[in-house]
Structures are given as C-alpha cells and as structure tokens.
Amino acid sequence: MKRVLLKLSGEALAGSKKTGFDEATVLKVADQIKTIVEEGLQVGIVIGGGNFWRGRTSETIDRNKADQIGMLATIMNCIYVSDICRYVGLKTEVFTPFTCGAFTKLYSKDETEAAFAAGKIVFFAGGTGHPYFSTDTATVLRAVEIEADAILLAKAVDGIYDSDPKVNSRALKYDTVSIQEVVDKKLAAMDLTASIMCMEQKMPMLVFGLEEENSIVNTVHGQFKGTRVTVD
C-alpha cells in the first residue's frame, strides 16, 4: 500500500478513562504512525468524537446542533493527536470542511495532495461538515477522494462480530467478510451509509482493535488479528 486512511476511535484514544485523552495511548499511536510513515506510507487520519460527545444519544437538543457539537469534538481530537504526532517528530496538517479560524486549513483535494507531497500526515477533522453524516461516512468519503488503497479502521473492539460482543459473550468474530455481507447483515463495522459507500466505491477495510500492542504497524505489515473486509 502507498496511501491509507486511518480511522481512529475517539473512545479508544481515551483509554480506560472513557472520556478525554489518555496521553500514553495517544503517544503509542503516534509512535506507530511514525514507524509506517518512515517506511514510506502516506497516511490520512479521521478521528471520531465519542470520547467527548455522542449527539445521537441526546433527546433534548436538535439533531443538527448535536451533530455540530460532534464535529467540534472531532476537531479537538485532530488538533490534539496532530500535535502529539509533531512531538514525536512528524509533520502534520489539519483540514476541516468549513472555516475554523487559524486552527485548521479549509479542505481541498489540491491542498491535501500538496501536504502529502511535503511528507505530512493529513488529518481530516469536522466530518463532512453536514449534520446526519457520521465520521464513518467522512472516513469513506475522504478515502475515496484521496484514492487511498484501504481504510484502516482502529476501534475499541478488535474486529467485526455477528453481534455486539459487549452484550453477547458468544458473539462470533469474522476473520474475513465481504462488504456485501456487512451491508446485507447490517454488521456494525461502520454505519450503514458508510458501508454502502464502501461497497459502491470498492474501498477495502481492515478492522482491528487499537488497544492491541502495535496494532497499526501489524495491520500495515499484514500481521493483524482483526477482520479483513473485501470488496470482490
């Protein structure tokens, strides 16, 4: 692979704290990203906002406003992880689909390609910029736009199961599954909109647990223990 889109779970970045950031966890992630970048891989990153906010769980505020708060949560996450990556010696750029003062750059394909050419890790914050679209959908959209070879989906769980392993102790994990089956069975790899877009655009995914030791590097090297989502 020459270019990947890494989707990081906000919840996973919080570690055992469940909310906010666990700096030790984020430093480990940054060190792994540095390893694969130094091997020549171009990396785009989308981060969820679940360590701060899950708008769909609110029953009191307007969905549009709830999703806007979620977009801001992803921007905070990207700025934080971006700066940790700089701390370990990497160059980064954070893009948003809407103007965000001097904190980020406005997203465009040309600016993204320039950042990759300059050897930077590119963060895509703020989702799609619209309500009703999750960071899962933003992940697939950006992966398709930047012509990534695959999506690396780092989650709080270690792959795709036939049911929720947090609820069902007998849930069975898939080693390999087609994106068609993910859509047909509504398996919880991504939300359905994102999964359908993956299927239509033939974008493969590698789904794995972020907490596993060296999981990002192992996934890139083909030695991961998660679920491979095929598009054939």
TAQUIDA-V673596 format. One record per residue. N is the residue number from 1. BURIAL is b if it has 16 or more other ideal C-beta (glycine too) atoms within 10 Angstrom, else e. Layout:
n:N burial:BURIAL
n:N burial:BURIAL
//
This chain:
n:1 burial:e
n:2 burial:e
n:3 burial:b
n:4 burial:b
n:5 burial:b
n:6 burial:b
n:7 burial:b
n:8 burial:b
n:9 burial:b
n:10 burial:b
n:11 burial:b
n:12 burial:b
n:13 burial:b
n:14 burial:b
n:15 burial:b
n:16 burial:e
n:17 burial:e
n:18 burial:e
n:19 burial:e
n:20 burial:e
n:21 burial:b
n:22 burial:b
n:23 burial:e
n:24 burial:e
n:25 burial:b
n:26 burial:b
n:27 burial:e
n:28 burial:b
n:29 burial:b
n:30 burial:b
n:31 burial:b
n:32 burial:b
n:33 burial:b
n:34 burial:b
n:35 burial:e
n:36 burial:b
n:37 burial:b
n:38 burial:e
n:39 burial:e
n:40 burial:e
n:41 burial:b
n:42 burial:b
n:43 burial:b
n:44 burial:b
n:45 burial:b
n:46 burial:b
n:47 burial:b
n:48 burial:b
n:49 burial:b
n:50 burial:b
n:51 burial:b
n:52 burial:b
n:53 burial:b
n:54 burial:b
n:55 burial:b
n:56 burial:e
n:57 burial:e
n:58 burial:e
n:59 burial:e
n:60 burial:e
n:61 burial:e
n:62 burial:e
n:63 burial:e
n:64 burial:e
n:65 burial:e
n:66 burial:b
n:67 burial:b
n:68 burial:b
n:69 burial:e
n:70 burial:b
n:71 burial:b
n:72 burial:b
n:73 burial:b
n:74 burial:b
n:75 burial:b
n:76 burial:b
n:77 burial:b
n:78 burial:b
n:79 burial:b
n:80 burial:b
n:81 burial:b
n:82 burial:b
n:83 burial:e
n:84 burial:b
n:85 burial:b
n:86 burial:e
n:87 burial:e
n:88 burial:e
n:89 burial:e
n:90 burial:b
n:91 burial:e
n:92 burial:b
n:93 burial:b
n:94 burial:b
n:95 burial:b
n:96 burial:b
n:97 burial:b
n:98 burial:e
n:99 burial:e
n:100 burial:b
n:101 burial:e
n:102 burial:e
n:103 burial:e
n:104 burial:b
n:105 burial:b
n:106 burial:e
n:107 burial:b
n:108 burial:e
n:109 burial:e
n:110 burial:e
n:111 burial:e
n:112 burial:b
n:113 burial:e
n:114 burial:e
n:115 burial:b
n:116 burial:b
n:117 burial:e
n:118 burial:e
n:119 burial:e
n:120 burial:b
n:121 burial:b
n:122 burial:b
n:123 burial:b
n:124 burial:b
n:125 burial:b
n:126 burial:b
n:127 burial:b
n:128 burial:b
n:129 burial:e
n:130 burial:e
n:131 burial:b
n:132 burial:e
n:133 burial:b
n:134 burial:b
n:135 burial:b
n:136 burial:b
n:137 burial:b
n:138 burial:b
n:139 burial:b
n:140 burial:b
n:141 burial:b
n:142 burial:b
n:143 burial:b
n:144 burial:b
n:145 burial:e
n:146 burial:b
n:147 burial:e
n:148 burial:b
n:149 burial:e
n:150 burial:b
n:151 burial:b
n:152 burial:b
n:153 burial:b
n:154 burial:b
n:155 burial:b
n:156 burial:b
n:157 burial:b
n:158 burial:b
n:159 burial:b
n:160 burial:b
n:161 burial:b
n:162 burial:e
n:163 burial:e
n:164 burial:e
n:165 burial:b
n:166 burial:e
n:167 burial:e
n:168 burial:e
n:169 burial:e
n:170 burial:e
n:171 burial:e
n:172 burial:e
n:173 burial:e
n:174 burial:b
n:175 burial:e
n:176 burial:e
n:177 burial:b
n:178 burial:e
n:179 burial:b
n:180 burial:e
n:181 burial:e
n:182 burial:b
n:183 burial:b
n:184 burial:e
n:185 burial:e
n:186 burial:e
n:187 burial:b
n:188 burial:b
n:189 burial:b
n:190 burial:b
n:191 burial:e
n:192 burial:e
n:193 burial:e
n:194 burial:b
n:195 burial:b
n:196 burial:b
n:197 burial:b
n:198 burial:b
n:199 burial:b
n:200 burial:e
n:201 burial:e
n:202 burial:e
n:203 burial:b
n:204 burial:b
n:205 burial:b
n:206 burial:b
n:207 burial:b
n:208 burial:b
n:209 burial:b
n:210 burial:b
n:211 burial:b
n:212 burial:e
n:213 burial:e
n:214 burial:e
n:215 burial:b
n:216 burial:b
n:217 burial:b
n:218 burial:b
n:219 burial:b
n:220 burial:b
n:221 burial:e
n:222 burial:e
n:223 burial:e
n:224 burial:b
n:225 burial:e
n:226 burial:b
n:227 burial:b
n:228 burial:b
n:229 burial:b
n:230 burial:e
n:231 burial:e
n:232 burial:e
//
